[in-house]
């Protein structure tokens, strides 16, 4: 029987399944990896790098994730016409999704559209001109899933509450219905790849507010309720799951050989070529 280790980190529950129980050394390595990522990128802790930069900007040594994540953000921004933007943190805070979890909204505010000029990540440095709140939620959890998995045995499943990387034996994973957690809109078989989901009914509050914002307006997207993306890495799947909330998301997914399913707020389902939705099951074929 495989061993399962459950723990909480970065505000969510993790589950790691391995062929044999992880020893204390392996668990400590995972804990260090999570802490290293969190102290760099969490906008929910006062001692993080992004919180320090948020106050007045600055120029600091770049964390090792800066180039991979921000390069992909730049592509997401281009493909979605500016809807995805890592300086969306202040927009989220404005709606009440801040470090104190006020969940009390003020008027929406758009994210800076000149973010690629204000935020720079070259020469091993991370620089931000003036105050600004970096939020890597569009792909950051997927990036951390990839990092954690790299520390573990080959036959491993890492599940960070919907961002799932599977290596070794195939796993059949249900796609939870966003309007009824007791149901699934389908099942997908995942083998040596990642399946990431994003849903507007998670991290939701107030009068229809949720965490997936259009950076151009600072308002939650209203047309899509849930997305699922299957890709070679969790970071790429996570990014595609975010992009699929917006026009241009399909193009981004196609360019990276990502297969996907999404549900619109009116209950209709859409899926990529190479996929089918049949008898209540979504089977994604390579």
Secondary structure, 3 states (H helix, E strand, C coil): CCEEEEEEECCEEEEEEECCCCCHHHHHHHHHHHHHHHHHHCCCCCCCHHHHHHHHEEEEECCCCHHHHHHHHHHHHHHCCCCCCCCCHHHHHHCCCCCCCCCCCCCCCCCCCCHHHHEECCCCEEEEECCCCCCCCCCHHHHHHHHHHCCCCCCEEEEECCEEEECCCCEEEEEEECCEEEEEEEEEEECCEEEEEEECCCCEECCCEECCEECCCCEECCCEEEEEEEECCHHHHHHHHHHCCCCCHHHHHHHCCCEEEEEECCCCEEECCCEEEECCEEEECC
